[in-house]
Amino acid sequence: MKFEKKLLVLALMGLPIASAFADGVLSTTESDVKSAGTTVVNGVETAGTTVENGAKDTMDDVDNFLTRYHGPFTGAYVGAKAGVNDSNMGVGNAAALSGGATPGIPNNQNYGTALGLEAGYGWALGRTVLGIDAGYGYNTTGRSSYFSGNQGYGSHDYGLGLKFGIPITDKLMPYAKLGYGHLVGTGSASGLSGNGANGGLGVEYLFAPHWSVAGEWNTMSVSNNSNTMNNNVYTMGVNYYFGAAKAPRHVAAAAPAPMVAPAPEPVVAPPAPAQQERWRIITEEKPVSLDGANFKFNSAVLNKTADEKLMQVVDFSKKYPEADVNVDGYTDSTGPKAYNVKLSQRRADAVRAYLVRNGVAADRIHTKGYGMANPVASNKTAEGRAQNRHVEVRYTVREEKKVHVMQ
């Protein structure tokens, strides 16, 4: 009965998963309709070009739907964990077990040490993460007074299922697991093995690039030869994400460095004959602008060429840790104005997520989408529209300067 209640809880937890999945699909479908409508209204020079662009737009929408969340809990990962195993077993067929179990008696909690390994892969699904998780657990033999000689039992657990998470921040994600498992008893339960449902709940925290710590509860129940074992495992573990962040790389010598606009020289009054010479400190603000990244048509997915430019932003942010970073997203003139504002905001958010993954503090980054405003090239040509699908990164650097004044 206890396990059935746990399965009911896991089933209820699945409702938000289905809802989030439906919302993501409906949102993407709505974007597809808007994009197709935009193509019909604005058109292109020939019907053949319209068909070709429509196919590209559809592929971009699918790619954007699967990568809309750019947080660190996606990609391949491996992990290890340790904790406590709390199990109980109902004995219906003592002959099938070793250790002299008493038939018909449900053996109370049998505590032991739990060790485990896991691996998996997570995909972005809207603002959530859906992945596949596989794990192995070894639960050491504990003690139970219902076996002769006070001998207890343990198990080997194998599980495969889905992992669904909802990131609250760039570093914190609660999640749920639901799948199928195989259990092999050890000790006094060495004659018991079987398959059954496997599920769990947990919370994961990213404490460093690539590395997270997770607290998890996992449960499994199997029956075989009229004997039943219910396992509850409570663990703390560490996971390593292979794609959580990219290591900083050196910028090629030919790459343009961020340009600092020259500030006007402060005006100093000419010295008066009888005045006293003094020095004082003034603060100057120097704006810095960088054309950070370009995007495909109707897409918020960063181009591969964006890495080199955005790593300049990462290096600059490390050099000036006190400077805030403003990320402005833009689109070309194709499509409705309201839709382009939302698309440009998603592009700015994609750059923000890249910077966070590479070590820039999230509270220093401010994003805003401006749609088709402030074009940098003509929207009448394909080349010009491609340049206008971009993101600008701006800083304000405050520097102190010692000037000579007379009083």
C-alpha positions in Angstrom: 0.0 0.0 0.0 2.8 2.4 0.8 4.4 1.9 -2.6 1.1 2.3 -4.4 0.7 5.7 -2.7 4.2 6.7 -3.8 3.4 5.7 -7.4 0.2 7.9 -7.1 2.4 10.8 -6.0 4.8 10.3 -8.9 1.8 10.1 -11.4 0.4 13.4 -10.1 3.9 14.9 -10.5 3.7 13.9 -14.2 0.7 16.2 -14.8 2.9 19.4 -14.7 5.3 17.5 -17.1 2.5 16.9 -19.6 1.2 20.5 -19.2 4.7 22.0 -19.7 5.2 19.8 -22.8 1.8 20.9 -24.3 2.5 24.6 -23.6 5.9 24.3 -25.3 4.4 22.6 -28.4 1.5 25.0 -28.6 3.9 28.0 -28.2 6.1 26.7 -31.1 3.0 26.0 -33.3 1.8 29.6 -32.7 5.3 30.9 -33.7 5.2 28.7 -36.9 1.8 30.2 -37.9 3.1 33.7 -37.3 6.2 33.0 -39.3 4.3 31.5 -42.2 1.9 34.4 -42.2 4.8 36.8 -42.3 6.2 35.0 -45.3 2.9 35.3 -47.2 2.4 39.0 -46.4 5.9 40.2 -47.1 6.8 37.7 -49.8 10.1 37.3 -51.7 11.0 38.0 -55.3 10.0 34.6 -56.7 7.7 31.7 -55.7 10.6 29.3 -55.7 12.5 31.5 -53.2 9.4 31.6 -50.9 9.2 27.8 -50.7 12.9 27.5 -50.0 12.8 30.2 -47.2 9.6 28.6 -45.7 11.5 25.2 -45.3 14.4 27.0 -43.7 12.1 28.9 -41.3 10.4 25.6 -40.2 13.8 24.0 -39.4 14.9 27.1 -37.5 11.7 27.0 -35.5 12.2 23.4 -34.5 15.8 24.0 -33.6 14.8 27.1 -31.6 12.0 25.1 -29.8 14.5 22.4 -28.7 17.1 24.9 -27.5 15.1 27.7 -26.0 16.4 27.1 -22.5 20.2 27.6 -22.5 20.9 26.8 -18.9 23.6 24.4 -17.6 21.4 21.3 -16.8 21.4 20.1 -20.5 23.7 17.7 -22.3 25.5 14.6 -21.2 26.3 14.0 -17.5 27.7 11.4 -15.1 27.4 11.2 -11.3 28.1 9.3 -8.1 26.1 9.3 -4.9 25.9 7.9 -1.4 23.4 7.7 1.4 21.0 5.4 3.3 18.8 2.5 2.1 15.6 1.9 4.0 13.9 -1.3 2.9 11.2 -3.7 4.0 10.3 -7.2 2.8 7.2 -9.4 3.0 8.0 -13.1 3.1 5.5 -15.5 1.6 7.8 -18.2 0.4 10.7 -18.7 2.8 12.1 -21.6 0.7 12.9 -19.2 -2.1 15.2 -17.2 0.3 18.3 -17.9 2.3 18.8 -17.0 6.0 15.8 -18.8 7.5 13.1 -16.2 7.0 9.7 -16.6 8.7 6.8 -17.0 6.2 4.0 -14.5 6.3 5.8 -11.9 8.4 6.5 -8.5 6.8 10.0 -7.7 7.9 10.3 -4.2 9.2 12.8 -1.5 8.1 16.2 -2.9 7.2 18.7 -0.1 7.1 22.0 -0.2 5.2 24.5 2.0 3.3 23.5 3.0 -0.3 26.1 3.7 -3.1 25.2 4.5 -6.7 26.3 5.7 -10.1 24.3 7.3 -12.8 24.6 8.8 -16.3 22.2 10.5 -18.6 21.4 13.2 -21.2 19.1 16.2 -20.9 17.4 18.3 -23.6 15.9 21.7 -23.4 12.1 21.7 -23.7 10.7 25.2 -23.6 11.8 26.5 -20.2 12.2 23.0 -18.8 14.6 20.1 -19.1 13.6 16.5 -20.2 16.2 13.8 -20.3 17.0 10.1 -20.1 18.6 8.8 -16.9 20.2 5.4 -16.2 21.5 4.3 -12.8 23.0 1.5 -10.7 22.7 1.3 -6.9 24.3 -1.1 -4.4 22.6 -1.3 -1.0 24.7 -3.0 1.6 23.3 -5.8 3.8 21.7 -4.5 7.0 20.2 -6.3 10.0 16.7 -7.7 10.6 15.4 -9.6 13.6 13.1 -11.7 11.4 15.9 -13.8 10.0 17.9 -16.4 11.9 21.1 -15.1 13.4 19.7 -11.5 13.1 20.9 -11.6 9.5 19.7 -8.9 7.1 19.5 -8.3 3.4 20.5 -5.8 0.7 20.2 -5.4 -3.1 21.6 -4.4 -6.4 19.3 -1.9 -8.2 19.3 -1.1 -11.9 17.0 1.7 -13.3 16.2 3.4 -16.6 13.7 6.2 -17.1 12.9 9.8 -17.8 14.2 12.8 -15.8 12.1 16.0 -15.8 13.4 19.3 -14.3 12.2 22.9 -14.0 15.1 25.3 -13.5 14.2 28.0 -11.0 17.4 29.9 -11.6 20.6 29.3 -13.7 21.9 27.2 -10.7 18.9 25.5 -9.0 16.6 22.9 -10.5 14.1 20.6 -8.8 13.4 17.4 -10.7 11.4 14.1 -10.8 12.3 10.7 -12.2 10.0 8.0 -13.4 10.9 4.7 -15.2 11.4 0.9 -14.9 13.9 -0.9 -12.7 15.4 -4.4 -12.0 16.3 -5.5 -8.4 18.5 -8.4 -7.3 18.4 -9.2 -3.6 21.6 -10.0 -1.5 22.2 -11.5 1.9 19.0 -13.2 3.3 17.1 -12.0 0.2 19.6 -13.6 -2.3 16.8 -15.6 -3.8 14.7 -12.6 -4.7 14.9 -10.7 -8.0 12.4 -9.0 -10.3 11.3 -5.9 -12.2 9.1 -3.0 -11.1 8.4 0.7 -11.3 11.2 3.0 -10.3 10.8 6.7 -9.4 12.2 9.6 -7.4 12.3 13.3 -6.5 15.3 15.5 -6.1 16.9 19.0 -6.1 20.1 19.9 -8.0 22.4 22.9 -7.4 25.2 24.0 -9.8 28.1 25.1 -7.4 30.7 25.5 -10.2 30.9 25.3 -14.0 30.2 21.7 -15.0 29.7 20.6 -11.4 26.4 20.1 -9.4 25.3 18.6 -6.1 22.0 16.8 -5.8 19.8 15.5 -3.0 17.5 12.7 -4.0 14.9 10.2 -2.8 14.4 7.1 -5.0 12.0 4.2 -4.6 11.5 0.7 -6.2 9.3 -2.3 -5.4 9.5 -5.8 -6.8 7.7 -9.2 -6.2 8.8 -12.7 -7.0 7.9 -16.2 -5.6 5.4 -14.6 -3.2 8.2 -12.5 -1.7 8.1 -8.7 -1.9 10.8 -6.0 -1.3 10.3 -2.3 -1.2 13.4 -0.1 -1.4 13.6 3.6 -0.4 17.0 5.2 -1.0 18.0 8.7 0.3 21.3 10.0 -1.2 23.5 13.0 -1.8 25.5 13.0 -5.0 27.8 15.0 -7.3 27.2 15.3 -11.1 29.5 16.4 -13.9 27.9 18.0 -17.0 30.1 17.8 -20.1 28.4 20.6 -21.9 27.5 23.0 -19.0 30.2 25.6 -20.0 32.9 26.0 -22.5 36.5 26.6 -21.4 37.7 30.1 -22.3 39.9 30.2 -25.4 42.4 32.7 -26.8 41.1 35.2 -29.3 43.0 35.1 -32.6 45.5 38.0 -33.1 43.5 39.3 -36.0 40.3 39.6 -34.0 39.3 43.2 -33.3 39.6 44.1 -29.6 36.8 46.0 -27.9 37.1 49.7 -28.7 37.0 52.3 -25.9 35.5 55.5 -27.1 37.9 58.4 -26.2 36.5 60.7 -23.6 36.9 64.5 -23.9 39.8 65.9 -21.9 38.6 67.7 -18.8 38.9 71.5 -19.0 41.3 72.9 -16.4 41.1 76.6 -15.6 44.4 78.5 -16.1 46.3 79.1 -12.9 45.9 82.4 -11.1 49.0 84.1 -9.9 48.3 83.9 -6.2 46.4 80.5 -6.2 47.6 77.3 -4.5 48.4 74.2 -6.6 46.2 71.1 -5.8 45.3 67.7 -7.3 41.8 66.0 -7.3 40.3 62.8 -8.5 37.5 62.8 -11.1 35.4 59.9 -12.5 35.0 59.3 -16.2 32.4 57.1 -17.9 33.6 55.4 -21.1 30.9 53.5 -23.1 32.0 50.4 -24.9 30.0 48.7 -27.8 30.4 45.3 -29.5 28.4 43.7 -32.2 28.2 40.4 -30.4 26.4 37.8 -32.5 24.2 37.2 -35.6 21.4 34.8 -36.1 19.6 32.8 -38.8 16.2 34.1 -40.0 13.4 33.8 -37.4 15.8 32.0 -34.9 17.3 32.8 -31.5 20.0 30.1 -31.8 23.5 31.5 -31.8 25.6 31.0 -34.9 28.8 29.0 -34.6 30.8 32.1 -35.4 29.4 33.9 -32.3 31.8 32.1 -29.9 34.9 34.2 -30.9 33.1 37.6 -30.4 31.3 36.6 -27.2 34.5 35.3 -25.6 35.8 38.9 -26.0 32.8 40.0 -23.9 33.7 37.3 -21.3 37.3 38.5 -21.1 36.3 42.1 -20.9 33.9 41.4 -18.1 36.6 39.7 -16.1 38.9 42.7 -16.6 36.2 45.1 -15.4 34.2 43.2 -12.8 32.4 46.3 -11.6 30.9 47.1 -15.1 27.3 46.1 -15.9 26.6 44.5 -19.3 23.7 45.6 -21.5 22.6 43.1 -24.2 20.3 44.5 -26.9 18.6 42.2 -29.4 17.5 43.2 -32.9 15.7 41.7 -35.9 15.3 42.6 -39.6 12.1 44.2 -40.9 10.5 40.9 -41.9 7.4 40.0 -39.9 5.0 41.8 -37.5 6.4 44.4 -35.1 5.1 42.7 -31.9 6.5 39.3 -32.9 9.9 40.8 -33.8 10.2 42.4 -30.4 9.6 39.0 -28.7 12.2 37.3 -31.1 14.8 40.0 -30.4 14.3 39.5 -26.6 14.9 35.8 -27.1 18.1 36.6 -29.0 19.3 38.8 -26.2 18.4 36.1 -23.6 20.4 33.5 -25.6 23.6 35.8 -25.4 22.9 36.3 -21.7 22.8 32.5 -21.1 26.1 32.1 -23.0 27.8 34.7 -20.8 26.5 33.1 -17.6 27.7 29.7 -18.7 31.2 31.1 -19.2 31.5 32.8 -15.7 29.8 36.2 -16.0 27.5 36.9 -13.0 23.9 36.9 -14.0 23.0 39.9 -12.0 25.4 42.0 -14.0 23.6 41.3 -17.3 20.6 43.3 -18.5 18.7 42.3 -21.7 16.2 44.0 -23.8 14.7 43.3 -27.3 14.2 46.2 -29.7 12.7 44.3 -32.6 13.4 45.9 -36.0 14.6 49.3 -34.5 18.0 50.8 -35.2 19.0 48.8 -38.3 22.7 48.7 -39.1 22.2 47.9 -42.8 19.5 48.1 -45.4 16.6 45.7 -45.1 16.1 45.7 -48.9 18.9 43.0 -49.4 19.4 39.6 -47.9 22.9 40.7 -46.8 21.5 43.7 -45.0 18.8 41.7 -43.3 21.3 39.2 -42.1 23.4 42.0 -40.5 20.3 43.4 -38.8 19.6 40.0 -37.1 22.1 40.7 -34.4 22.8 41.5 -30.7 24.8 44.4 -29.4 26.7 44.3 -26.1 27.3 47.6 -24.3 29.3 48.5 -21.2 29.8 51.6 -19.1 33.3 51.6 -17.6 34.0 54.0 -14.8 37.7 55.1 -14.4 39.3 57.4 -11.9 41.7 60.0 -13.2 44.0 62.4 -11.3 43.9 66.0 -12.6 45.9 69.1 -11.8 43.8 72.1 -10.6 44.6 75.4 -9.1 42.8 77.0 -6.2 
